[in-house]
Amino acid sequence: MSDTGGVREVKSAARTVELLELLAARGDRPARLQELADELGVPRSSMYALLQTLISRGWVRTDVTGSLYGIGIHALLTGTGYLDSDPRVRAVRPYLDEASEALGETIHMGRLDGRDVAYLATRESHEYLRTISRVGRRLPAHAGALGKALLAERPDGELPEGPYEALTPNSHTSRESLAADLAGIRSRGWSVDREEGVRGIVGFGFALRYDTPAQDAISCSVPVARLTPAHEERIVAVMREIRAKAEASVPVGPGSVHWR
C-alpha cells in the first residue's frame, strides 16, 4: 500500500478511481466484466460488486444485457462542477470569447495534468465543424501547443526520458528533440505546434503565468490551408494581448483559493 503525503492510500478508493479512469479512457468502447477484472488485477467477483455499486449511483452504466459497462452520467456532472467552480476558468472564459471574435479561429484553454494537457474550455471557429468537443479530453503535453507552452515553464530535467508517442509524423518522439523545441519557446515566449498533435492543424500556445510554474495555457488552432505569414503574425499579436488580460483578471489576493 502506497503513501501519499504521509497518509496511507485507501485501497478501495484507489481501485474505484482506477476503474472510472479506465472506463473513461475507453471512450465509446464499452468493456466486459472480465476485461476490467484482468486490466486492474481484481477478482471477478470483487469487480462485479464494485460495478454494481457504481451503477446504482450513476457513475457507471450498463447495457440492457448487463454484460457491457461504460462511464456513467455522474462523471459528466462532476466534471461540469469542476469547471463551474474553478475561479481561473471563470476568469479566462471572456478572453477566450474575445480572442475567438478577433481571430475567427478555434481558441482553447488547457491545464497540465501529469504528462498530458486536459482541455478546460474551447471556442470553436465558425469556419469548420468538429464532431467531438475537446473539453474534458486530454492530449500528450509533448504533442501540442498548450502542452509545450507549459513544459517550457519547467526545467528540462523534469521531462520524461521517452520515447514519446507519435500522434503524427511531426510529433516529437525523443527527449532531445523536445528539449530543443522548448528552448526556442522560452526565447520566443510562445509555442508553435505545426501538425504535431493533429494533421492539418497548426497551434500557437501561451502559458498563463498567474501560477509559478504555470499550470494553465491558452492556444489558437488554425487549419494549415488558412495560415499565411500575415495571419500568423496577427494571431501571435492578439494572443499575447489576450494572455496579458487573462493573467491580470485571475484573482490572486487574500480570500482566493489556490488549488494544487
KERODO-907664 format. One line per field, with one value per residue: residue in three letters; x, y, z of N, C-alpha, C in turn. Coordinates in Angstrom, 2 decimals. Layout:
code	[ALA  ...]
n.east	[X  ...]
n.north	[Y  ...]
n.up	[Z  ...]
ca.east	[X  ...]
ca.north	[Y  ...]
ca.up	[Z  ...]
c.east	[X  ...]
c.north	[Y  ...]
c.up	[Z  ...]
END
This chain:
code	[MET  SER  ASP  THR  GLY  GLY  VAL  ARG  GLU  VAL  LYS  SER  ALA  ALA  ARG  THR  VAL  GLU  LEU  LEU  GLU  LEU  LEU  ALA  ALA  ARG  GLY  ASP  ARG  PRO  ALA  ARG  LEU  GLN  GLU  LEU  ALA  ASP  GLU  LEU  GLY  VAL  PRO  ARG  SER  SER  MET  TYR  ALA  LEU  LEU  GLN  THR  LEU  ILE  SER  ARG  GLY  TRP  VAL  ARG  THR  ASP  VAL  THR  GLY  SER  LEU  TYR  GLY  ILE  GLY  ILE  HIS  ALA  LEU  LEU  THR  GLY  THR  GLY  TYR  LEU  ASP  SER  ASP  PRO  ARG  VAL  ARG  ALA  VAL  ARG  PRO  TYR  LEU  ASP  GLU  ALA  SER  GLU  ALA  LEU  GLY  GLU  THR  ILE  HIS  MET  GLY  ARG  LEU  ASP  GLY  ARG  ASP  VAL  ALA  TYR  LEU  ALA  THR  ARG  GLU  SER  HIS  GLU  TYR  LEU  ARG  THR  ILE  SER  ARG  VAL  GLY  ARG  ARG  LEU  PRO  ALA  HIS  ALA  GLY  ALA  LEU  GLY  LYS  ALA  LEU  LEU  ALA  GLU  ARG  PRO  ASP  GLY  GLU  LEU  PRO  GLU  GLY  PRO  TYR  GLU  ALA  LEU  THR  PRO  ASN  SER  HIS  THR  SER  ARG  GLU  SER  LEU  ALA  ALA  ASP  LEU  ALA  GLY  ILE  ARG  SER  ARG  GLY  TRP  SER  VAL  ASP  ARG  GLU  GLU  GLY  VAL  ARG  GLY  ILE  VAL  GLY  PHE  GLY  PHE  ALA  LEU  ARG  TYR  ASP  THR  PRO  ALA  GLN  ASP  ALA  ILE  SER  CYS  SER  VAL  PRO  VAL  ALA  ARG  LEU  THR  PRO  ALA  HIS  GLU  GLU  ARG  ILE  VAL  ALA  VAL  MET  ARG  GLU  ILE  ARG  ALA  LYS  ALA  GLU  ALA  SER  VAL  PRO  VAL  GLY  PRO  GLY  SER  VAL  HIS  TRP  ARG]
n.east	[0.84  0.59  2.02  0.72  1.59  2.23  -0.03  -1.73  -2.70  -6.08  -7.20  -9.59  -10.77  -8.83  -8.97  -11.53  -11.30  -9.37  -10.84  -12.90  -11.37  -10.29  -12.59  -13.44  -11.31  -11.68  -13.61  -15.91  -15.93  -17.31  -16.76  -16.23  -16.97  -14.88  -12.72  -12.27  -11.68  -9.33  -7.65  -7.28  -6.38  -8.06  -10.17  -12.83  -15.35  -15.15  -14.82  -17.29  -19.06  -18.18  -18.76  -21.57  -22.26  -21.39  -22.97  -25.50  -25.28  -24.92  -22.42  -21.35  -22.53  -24.61  -25.42  -28.51  -28.31  -26.73  -24.06  -22.12  -20.09  -19.81  -18.67  -20.53  -23.28  -22.90  -20.22  -19.93  -21.48  -19.98  -17.58  -18.45  -19.09  -16.53  -15.43  -17.20  -16.74  -14.17  -12.11  -10.19  -10.80  -13.32  -12.54  -10.95  -12.51  -14.10  -12.10  -11.31  -13.51  -13.19  -10.78  -11.57  -13.51  -11.94  -10.06  -11.33  -10.78  -10.20  -10.11  -8.45  -8.39  -6.24  -5.04  -2.19  -1.75  -0.12  1.59  0.06  -2.19  -5.19  -8.20  -9.98  -11.70  -13.19  -13.45  -14.96  -14.00  -15.95  -15.49  -15.07  -16.29  -16.26  -16.71  -16.53  -16.31  -13.48  -13.34  -12.69  -11.20  -7.97  -4.57  -1.34  1.27  3.62  2.91  1.42  0.42  -0.52  0.48  3.28  3.84  3.48  5.28  7.64  7.84  9.06  11.99  14.20  15.04  12.85  11.55  10.21  12.01  11.37  10.99  8.62  5.09  4.04  1.83  1.40  3.34  4.94  5.27  7.18  9.41  11.56  13.44  15.51  14.89  12.48  13.39  15.05  13.15  11.67  13.53  13.60  10.98  11.05  12.77  11.34  8.78  6.30  4.61  4.76  2.94  3.25  1.34  1.75  0.17  -2.32  -3.06  -2.90  -3.42  -2.26  -0.96  -0.79  0.63  0.26  1.51  -0.14  0.75  -0.09  0.30  3.17  5.29  3.62  0.36  -1.76  -2.74  -3.34  -4.48  -4.38  -5.80  -5.31  -6.30  -3.98  -4.32  -5.37  -3.46  -1.42  1.64  1.02  -1.36  -0.49  1.22  -0.65  -2.18  -0.35  0.09  -2.48  -3.04  -1.03  -1.80  -4.27  -3.42  -2.12  -4.29  -5.86  -4.17  -4.07  -6.63  -7.16  -8.01  -5.81  -5.37  -5.89  -8.17  -8.71  -8.82  -6.23  -5.69  -4.08]
n.north	[-1.19  2.17  5.35  8.63  11.80  11.18  9.89  6.86  5.18  4.55  1.53  0.57  2.92  3.83  1.78  2.17  4.68  4.06  2.28  3.94  5.79  4.08  3.23  5.70  6.33  4.55  5.55  5.31  2.58  0.08  -2.01  -5.42  -7.46  -9.32  -8.24  -5.83  -6.78  -8.21  -6.19  -4.51  -6.24  -7.53  -9.69  -11.37  -11.48  -9.42  -7.21  -7.25  -6.66  -4.07  -2.70  -2.91  -1.38  1.15  1.50  1.74  4.23  5.90  6.34  4.50  2.89  0.39  -1.98  -3.27  -5.98  -6.29  -6.91  -5.29  -2.43  1.06  4.49  6.52  8.94  10.58  11.13  13.07  15.13  15.72  16.53  18.84  20.36  20.78  22.52  24.69  25.58  26.49  29.22  30.29  29.33  30.54  33.22  33.43  32.68  34.85  36.10  34.18  34.21  36.78  36.52  34.63  36.04  38.08  36.75  34.70  32.03  28.74  28.60  27.56  26.58  25.06  22.69  21.53  18.14  15.89  14.07  14.96  17.29  18.66  19.63  22.52  24.52  25.63  27.52  27.30  27.68  29.29  28.55  25.89  22.64  20.62  17.24  16.25  17.58  19.04  19.60  18.42  16.37  14.83  15.47  14.37  16.18  16.77  16.95  19.12  22.62  23.85  22.11  22.18  24.87  24.95  23.01  24.30  26.10  24.82  23.16  21.32  19.00  17.81  16.52  13.51  10.49  9.30  6.94  9.18  9.20  9.14  11.11  12.18  12.28  14.48  14.73  15.16  12.66  12.10  12.94  14.75  16.12  17.37  18.98  20.79  22.19  23.34  25.11  27.06  28.00  29.19  31.32  32.71  33.09  31.96  28.96  26.84  24.58  22.61  20.77  18.66  17.45  17.11  16.31  18.68  20.90  23.83  25.08  27.70  28.40  29.77  30.24  30.80  32.87  33.16  31.36  29.77  27.18  27.82  26.50  26.54  27.22  28.99  28.66  29.03  27.52  26.66  25.80  24.48  25.25  27.80  29.37  32.02  33.96  36.60  36.22  34.55  36.28  38.12  36.46  35.82  38.38  39.12  37.02  37.31  39.69  38.91  37.00  38.65  40.11  38.06  37.00  39.17  39.20  37.11  36.08  36.66  37.59  38.04  35.68  34.34  31.09  28.77  26.18  22.95]
n.up	[0.00  -0.89  0.12  0.60  0.93  3.55  4.44  4.44  1.48  0.57  -0.29  -1.49  -2.38  -4.18  -6.08  -7.07  -8.30  -10.26  -11.83  -12.83  -14.28  -16.19  -17.59  -18.59  -20.28  -22.33  -23.95  -26.52  -26.43  -24.92  -22.00  -20.95  -18.08  -17.40  -18.80  -17.42  -14.86  -15.40  -16.37  -14.18  -12.31  -10.45  -8.54  -10.21  -8.92  -7.03  -8.71  -10.01  -7.90  -7.26  -9.65  -9.70  -7.48  -8.33  -10.59  -9.44  -8.34  -10.44  -11.60  -13.29  -16.23  -17.74  -20.37  -21.86  -21.56  -19.41  -19.56  -20.62  -19.93  -19.19  -18.78  -16.49  -16.20  -14.00  -13.91  -15.85  -14.69  -12.41  -13.59  -14.91  -12.69  -11.69  -13.62  -13.44  -10.87  -10.78  -10.28  -12.00  -14.56  -14.89  -14.88  -17.17  -19.35  -20.66  -22.15  -23.91  -25.55  -26.60  -28.01  -29.91  -31.35  -32.40  -34.01  -35.38  -35.22  -33.73  -30.23  -27.32  -23.84  -21.56  -19.07  -17.32  -16.62  -15.18  -17.54  -19.56  -21.21  -20.12  -21.60  -20.85  -21.71  -24.75  -27.70  -30.63  -34.07  -36.59  -39.11  -39.62  -38.69  -35.77  -34.80  -32.25  -29.07  -27.46  -24.79  -21.57  -22.52  -23.22  -24.19  -25.07  -23.52  -24.91  -27.52  -28.44  -28.76  -26.38  -24.35  -24.83  -24.36  -21.62  -20.67  -21.29  -19.26  -17.27  -15.89  -18.05  -16.91  -15.75  -17.74  -19.10  -19.96  -22.43  -25.22  -26.86  -27.56  -30.92  -32.42  -34.89  -37.96  -37.43  -34.72  -31.68  -30.68  -29.14  -26.20  -26.53  -28.91  -28.19  -26.05  -27.38  -28.88  -26.77  -25.74  -27.72  -27.44  -24.91  -25.43  -27.37  -26.30  -26.73  -27.86  -30.78  -32.65  -35.22  -36.88  -35.10  -33.19  -34.39  -37.66  -40.29  -38.74  -37.18  -34.18  -31.70  -28.67  -25.35  -22.24  -19.13  -16.68  -13.98  -12.04  -10.55  -11.20  -14.36  -14.71  -16.42  -19.83  -22.92  -26.30  -29.88  -32.63  -36.02  -39.31  -41.63  -44.28  -44.13  -43.00  -43.27  -43.54  -42.68  -41.29  -39.26  -37.88  -36.93  -35.27  -33.22  -32.14  -31.21  -29.41  -27.51  -26.35  -25.34  -23.50  -21.59  -20.60  -19.53  -17.54  -15.82  -14.87  -13.18  -9.92  -7.24  -4.77  -1.13  0.24  -2.11  -3.58  -3.81  -5.64  -5.73]
ca.east	[0.00  1.46  1.80  0.51  1.70  2.26  -1.28  -1.80  -3.73  -7.23  -7.16  -10.88  -10.97  -7.91  -9.49  -12.70  -10.81  -8.72  -11.90  -13.56  -10.43  -10.19  -13.80  -13.44  -10.30  -12.14  -14.49  -17.12  -15.70  -17.70  -15.91  -16.86  -16.53  -13.59  -11.71  -11.97  -11.02  -7.97  -6.88  -6.96  -5.87  -9.02  -11.03  -14.06  -16.46  -14.95  -15.09  -18.74  -19.67  -17.84  -19.53  -22.99  -22.35  -21.24  -24.16  -26.62  -25.05  -24.84  -21.06  -21.13  -23.77  -24.53  -26.39  -29.72  -27.96  -25.95  -22.74  -21.21  -20.02  -19.20  -18.69  -21.88  -23.57  -22.42  -18.88  -20.14  -21.96  -18.86  -16.66  -19.03  -18.92  -15.13  -15.24  -18.00  -16.24  -12.78  -12.07  -9.34  -11.57  -14.33  -11.91  -10.33  -13.51  -14.44  -11.00  -11.38  -14.51  -12.60  -9.81  -12.32  -14.13  -10.90  -9.29  -12.17  -10.19  -10.52  -9.32  -8.52  -7.71  -5.91  -4.30  -1.27  -2.17  0.91  2.24  -0.96  -2.94  -6.64  -8.88  -10.96  -12.65  -12.92  -14.32  -14.71  -14.08  -17.14  -15.07  -15.14  -17.02  -15.73  -17.76  -16.35  -15.73  -12.26  -13.43  -12.66  -10.31  -6.55  -3.60  0.02  1.80  4.71  2.41  0.52  0.85  -0.79  1.42  4.66  3.95  3.59  6.55  8.72  7.90  9.70  13.33  14.24  15.27  11.58  10.99  10.41  13.08  10.94  10.46  7.28  4.10  3.94  0.44  1.52  4.76  5.66  5.37  8.46  9.45  12.72  13.64  16.43  14.15  11.54  14.14  15.49  11.96  11.33  14.49  13.11  9.76  11.45  13.35  10.32  7.68  5.10  4.91  4.14  2.73  2.97  0.79  2.36  -0.88  -3.40  -2.67  -3.62  -3.68  -1.13  -1.38  0.08  0.31  0.74  1.35  -0.73  1.72  -0.59  0.89  4.58  5.25  2.29  -0.42  -2.75  -2.29  -4.35  -3.91  -5.17  -5.57  -5.64  -6.01  -2.80  -4.75  -5.72  -2.40  -0.46  2.55  0.35  -2.33  0.29  1.69  -1.79  -2.54  0.60  -0.14  -3.75  -2.97  -0.18  -2.64  -5.28  -2.73  -1.91  -5.58  -6.28  -3.33  -4.43  -8.01  -7.28  -7.87  -4.63  -5.23  -6.44  -9.51  -8.79  -8.41  -5.14  -5.73  -2.84]
ca.north	[0.00  3.34  6.50  9.89  12.87  10.64  9.20  5.62  5.14  3.68  0.63  0.50  4.19  3.84  0.85  2.80  5.72  3.39  1.74  5.04  6.33  3.10  3.30  6.99  6.29  3.69  6.31  4.63  1.13  -0.50  -3.11  -6.56  -7.68  -9.99  -7.30  -4.89  -7.53  -8.52  -4.96  -3.95  -7.29  -7.66  -10.86  -11.11  -11.23  -8.09  -6.24  -7.22  -5.93  -2.65  -2.18  -2.78  -0.22  2.38  1.61  2.21  5.63  6.68  6.55  3.52  2.44  -0.93  -2.15  -4.00  -7.36  -6.28  -7.51  -4.26  -1.34  2.31  5.57  6.98  10.36  11.36  11.60  14.34  16.14  16.10  17.29  20.17  21.06  21.20  23.69  25.81  26.07  26.91  30.66  30.61  29.09  31.59  34.50  33.41  32.44  36.00  36.44  33.20  34.75  37.94  36.02  33.97  37.07  38.84  35.95  33.78  30.69  27.98  29.00  26.57  26.73  23.74  22.62  20.42  17.04  14.87  14.15  15.37  18.53  18.48  20.79  23.06  25.38  25.75  28.34  26.76  28.53  29.10  28.18  24.45  21.99  19.42  16.32  15.92  18.66  18.65  19.88  17.20  15.38  15.02  15.31  14.36  17.55  16.98  16.92  20.22  23.96  24.08  21.35  22.65  26.16  24.68  22.31  25.28  26.82  23.92  22.75  20.12  17.83  17.19  15.81  12.04  10.05  8.92  7.67  9.72  8.74  9.93  11.26  12.44  12.20  15.66  14.73  14.85  11.32  11.99  13.98  15.74  16.93  18.21  19.97  21.83  22.98  24.11  26.21  28.10  28.56  30.09  32.52  33.41  33.49  31.18  27.70  26.58  23.16  22.52  19.45  17.68  16.74  16.81  16.64  19.78  21.97  24.49  25.71  28.67  28.27  30.83  29.90  31.84  32.83  33.56  30.38  29.51  27.33  27.92  25.27  26.73  27.88  29.21  28.45  29.29  26.46  27.14  24.86  24.85  25.88  29.20  30.06  32.80  34.69  37.75  35.73  34.06  37.45  38.68  35.53  36.00  39.69  39.09  36.07  37.90  40.67  38.16  36.42  39.69  40.42  36.91  36.92  40.26  39.04  35.98  36.51  36.12  38.24  37.35  35.14  33.50  29.72  28.32  24.72  22.34]
ca.up	[0.00  -1.05  0.99  -0.10  1.90  4.90  4.72  3.67  0.44  0.81  -1.43  -2.17  -3.09  -5.32  -7.08  -7.69  -9.20  -11.39  -12.68  -13.53  -15.28  -17.25  -18.40  -19.29  -21.34  -23.42  -24.84  -26.99  -26.44  -23.62  -21.53  -20.28  -16.70  -17.32  -19.28  -16.35  -13.79  -15.83  -16.53  -12.86  -11.44  -9.37  -8.71  -10.96  -8.01  -6.45  -9.75  -10.24  -6.79  -7.40  -10.78  -9.32  -6.59  -9.11  -11.44  -8.62  -8.03  -11.67  -12.06  -14.36  -16.87  -18.37  -21.45  -21.47  -21.21  -18.18  -19.78  -21.09  -18.97  -19.64  -17.80  -16.26  -16.35  -12.86  -14.23  -16.56  -13.75  -11.56  -14.42  -15.10  -11.43  -11.60  -14.47  -12.95  -9.58  -10.87  -10.50  -13.13  -15.78  -14.98  -15.21  -18.51  -20.40  -21.51  -23.04  -25.00  -26.47  -27.26  -28.99  -30.98  -32.18  -33.09  -34.96  -36.16  -35.17  -32.53  -29.07  -26.25  -22.56  -21.04  -17.80  -17.27  -15.75  -15.37  -18.85  -20.52  -21.01  -20.14  -22.17  -19.91  -22.42  -26.17  -28.54  -31.97  -35.25  -37.42  -40.45  -39.80  -37.61  -35.14  -34.41  -30.85  -28.29  -26.76  -23.35  -20.79  -23.14  -22.92  -25.26  -24.51  -23.47  -25.86  -28.90  -28.76  -28.40  -24.96  -23.54  -24.98  -23.69  -20.19  -20.42  -21.39  -18.00  -16.31  -16.31  -18.89  -16.06  -15.40  -18.89  -19.08  -20.84  -23.77  -26.37  -26.74  -28.53  -32.15  -32.87  -36.32  -38.34  -36.95  -33.25  -31.04  -30.10  -28.27  -25.20  -27.09  -29.88  -27.45  -25.29  -28.31  -29.18  -25.58  -25.63  -28.62  -26.87  -23.81  -26.03  -28.17  -25.43  -27.04  -28.54  -32.08  -32.93  -36.66  -37.20  -34.22  -32.48  -35.34  -39.04  -40.91  -37.78  -36.53  -32.94  -31.05  -27.26  -24.48  -20.83  -18.27  -15.58  -12.67  -11.14  -10.82  -12.64  -14.94  -14.83  -17.48  -21.05  -23.96  -27.63  -31.09  -33.62  -37.35  -40.40  -42.43  -45.52  -43.91  -42.28  -44.04  -42.63  -42.10  -40.31  -38.12  -37.14  -36.21  -34.20  -32.11  -31.51  -30.48  -28.30  -26.47  -25.66  -24.58  -22.35  -20.59  -19.98  -18.73  -16.35  -14.91  -14.40  -12.25  -8.51  -6.55  -3.47  0.04  0.06  -3.30  -3.33  -4.67  -5.71  -6.15]
c.east	[0.88  1.09  1.61  0.52  1.68  1.00  -1.38  -2.96  -4.84  -7.42  -8.47  -11.17  -10.08  -8.43  -10.69  -12.27  -10.16  -9.76  -12.57  -12.65  -10.29  -11.40  -13.85  -12.47  -10.74  -13.10  -15.73  -16.94  -16.07  -16.85  -16.76  -16.24  -15.14  -12.45  -11.28  -11.24  -9.57  -7.10  -6.42  -6.45  -6.74  -9.83  -12.34  -15.23  -16.37  -15.25  -16.59  -19.44  -19.40  -18.65  -21.00  -23.19  -22.30  -22.40  -25.32  -26.49  -24.81  -23.45  -20.66  -22.49  -23.53  -25.59  -27.55  -29.42  -27.20  -24.56  -21.70  -21.27  -19.32  -19.31  -20.10  -22.03  -23.06  -20.97  -18.95  -20.54  -20.83  -17.85  -17.15  -18.90  -17.50  -14.92  -15.97  -17.43  -14.83  -12.69  -11.21  -10.08  -12.62  -13.72  -11.42  -11.37  -13.85  -13.34  -10.85  -12.39  -13.93  -11.60  -10.52  -12.94  -13.08  -10.25  -10.14  -11.64  -10.57  -9.55  -9.54  -7.92  -7.46  -5.09  -3.41  -1.74  -1.20  1.62  1.29  -1.43  -4.42  -7.27  -10.00  -12.02  -12.22  -13.93  -14.01  -14.81  -15.38  -16.79  -15.11  -15.76  -16.24  -16.90  -17.69  -15.69  -14.48  -12.35  -13.54  -11.78  -8.86  -5.73  -2.22  0.67  2.86  4.21  1.47  1.03  0.63  0.27  2.83  4.86  4.14  4.87  7.72  8.86  8.65  11.10  13.28  14.47  14.00  10.96  11.21  11.42  12.61  11.27  9.02  6.38  4.06  2.48  0.37  3.00  5.59  5.84  6.81  8.39  10.65  12.81  14.51  15.72  13.20  12.27  14.63  14.34  11.62  12.28  14.06  11.86  10.09  12.00  12.29  9.18  6.37  5.51  4.21  4.10  2.31  2.62  1.43  1.32  -2.00  -2.93  -3.54  -3.88  -2.37  -1.66  -0.33  -0.32  0.99  0.45  0.76  0.02  1.18  -0.24  2.36  4.95  3.82  1.63  -1.38  -2.12  -3.49  -3.68  -4.90  -4.80  -6.11  -5.38  -4.84  -3.21  -5.07  -4.58  -1.41  0.50  1.87  -0.65  -1.61  0.77  0.55  -2.21  -1.65  0.33  -1.41  -3.65  -2.06  -0.98  -3.69  -4.64  -2.56  -3.21  -6.03  -5.47  -3.73  -5.80  -8.15  -7.09  -6.67  -4.47  -5.78  -7.86  -9.65  -8.23  -7.32  -5.11  -4.39  -3.15]
c.north	[1.24  4.42  7.73  11.00  12.37  9.91  7.97  5.67  4.17  2.82  0.61  1.78  4.26  2.93  1.46  3.86  5.09  2.83  2.85  5.64  5.38  3.16  4.60  6.97  5.46  4.41  5.52  3.12  0.55  -1.72  -4.21  -6.77  -8.28  -9.08  -6.36  -5.57  -7.82  -7.28  -4.41  -4.99  -7.53  -8.94  -10.50  -10.77  -9.84  -7.00  -6.12  -6.42  -4.43  -2.02  -1.96  -1.60  1.08  2.58  2.20  3.70  6.49  6.93  5.61  3.17  1.09  -1.03  -3.02  -5.44  -7.44  -6.82  -6.50  -3.06  -0.13  3.35  6.13  8.49  11.18  11.81  12.94  15.44  16.62  16.93  18.70  21.00  21.58  22.49  24.90  26.40  26.63  28.41  31.06  30.41  30.18  32.91  34.55  33.29  33.66  36.36  35.39  33.68  35.91  37.50  35.38  34.99  37.83  38.06  35.04  32.37  30.00  28.32  27.98  27.12  25.32  23.83  21.38  19.39  15.89  15.08  14.62  16.78  18.20  19.77  21.24  23.91  25.49  26.70  27.96  27.83  28.25  28.63  26.68  23.83  20.79  18.53  15.99  17.11  18.16  18.86  18.57  16.12  15.76  14.81  15.26  15.74  17.80  17.20  18.06  21.55  24.26  23.41  21.86  24.00  25.96  23.93  23.28  26.11  26.03  23.55  21.46  18.85  17.13  16.43  14.31  11.63  9.77  7.46  8.10  9.20  9.69  9.96  11.54  12.27  13.38  15.69  14.50  13.44  11.13  13.18  15.11  16.69  17.88  19.31  21.11  22.76  23.88  25.29  27.37  28.77  29.55  31.40  33.38  33.92  32.78  29.94  27.64  25.07  23.04  21.07  18.35  16.85  16.28  17.21  17.77  20.96  22.49  25.20  26.66  28.72  29.32  30.45  31.08  31.81  33.43  32.52  30.21  28.12  27.33  26.55  25.32  27.43  28.08  29.00  28.85  28.23  26.89  26.04  25.37  25.63  27.37  30.01  30.70  33.49  35.88  37.32  35.22  35.22  38.06  37.77  35.73  37.31  39.67  38.19  36.57  38.93  39.97  37.52  37.45  40.03  39.28  36.81  37.98  40.06  37.98  36.44  35.85  36.69  37.42  36.87  34.26  32.11  29.32  26.79  24.17  21.05]
c.up	[0.00  -0.06  0.13  0.92  3.32  5.31  3.84  2.68  0.82  -0.44  -2.20  -2.95  -4.32  -6.44  -7.81  -8.70  -10.44  -12.36  -13.48  -14.60  -16.45  -18.17  -19.20  -20.46  -22.53  -24.36  -25.21  -27.10  -25.08  -23.29  -20.92  -18.91  -16.62  -17.78  -18.15  -15.20  -14.15  -15.87  -15.17  -11.88  -10.23  -9.58  -9.38  -10.03  -7.38  -7.47  -10.01  -9.14  -6.89  -8.53  -10.40  -8.38  -7.38  -10.08  -10.65  -8.30  -9.26  -12.22  -13.19  -14.94  -17.53  -19.45  -20.96  -21.09  -19.89  -18.32  -20.26  -20.15  -19.58  -18.55  -17.70  -16.27  -15.17  -13.06  -14.96  -15.59  -12.84  -12.34  -14.67  -13.84  -11.23  -12.40  -13.91  -11.67  -9.65  -11.18  -11.69  -14.45  -15.97  -15.42  -16.65  -19.62  -21.25  -22.50  -24.15  -26.03  -27.27  -28.34  -30.18  -31.92  -33.00  -34.21  -35.85  -36.19  -33.86  -31.41  -27.96  -24.97  -22.03  -19.78  -17.80  -16.23  -15.97  -16.69  -19.94  -20.25  -21.11  -20.65  -21.24  -20.59  -23.87  -26.80  -29.98  -33.05  -35.99  -38.83  -40.69  -38.56  -37.08  -34.73  -32.91  -30.14  -27.58  -25.25  -22.58  -21.36  -22.90  -24.18  -24.62  -24.60  -24.53  -27.29  -29.25  -28.26  -26.92  -24.09  -23.63  -24.31  -22.19  -19.84  -20.46  -20.13  -16.92  -16.79  -17.11  -18.09  -15.65  -16.56  -18.75  -20.14  -22.27  -24.03  -26.16  -27.86  -29.73  -32.59  -34.36  -36.68  -37.83  -35.43  -32.79  -30.45  -29.16  -27.33  -25.76  -28.05  -29.18  -26.69  -26.17  -28.67  -27.99  -25.38  -26.52  -28.09  -25.76  -24.36  -26.71  -27.31  -25.71  -27.83  -29.89  -32.30  -34.39  -37.01  -36.35  -33.46  -33.39  -36.74  -39.57  -40.00  -37.21  -35.30  -32.39  -29.58  -26.40  -23.03  -20.08  -16.95  -14.29  -11.62  -11.50  -10.30  -13.16  -15.04  -16.02  -18.68  -21.97  -25.30  -28.70  -32.11  -34.97  -38.38  -41.24  -43.68  -45.36  -43.29  -43.23  -43.07  -41.95  -41.02  -39.07  -37.25  -36.32  -35.05  -32.99  -31.39  -30.67  -29.26  -27.19  -25.67  -24.79  -23.35  -21.24  -19.86  -19.07  -17.45  -15.33  -14.28  -13.32  -10.82  -7.84  -5.15  -2.33  -0.23  -1.17  -2.97  -4.31  -4.62  -6.13  -6.91]
END
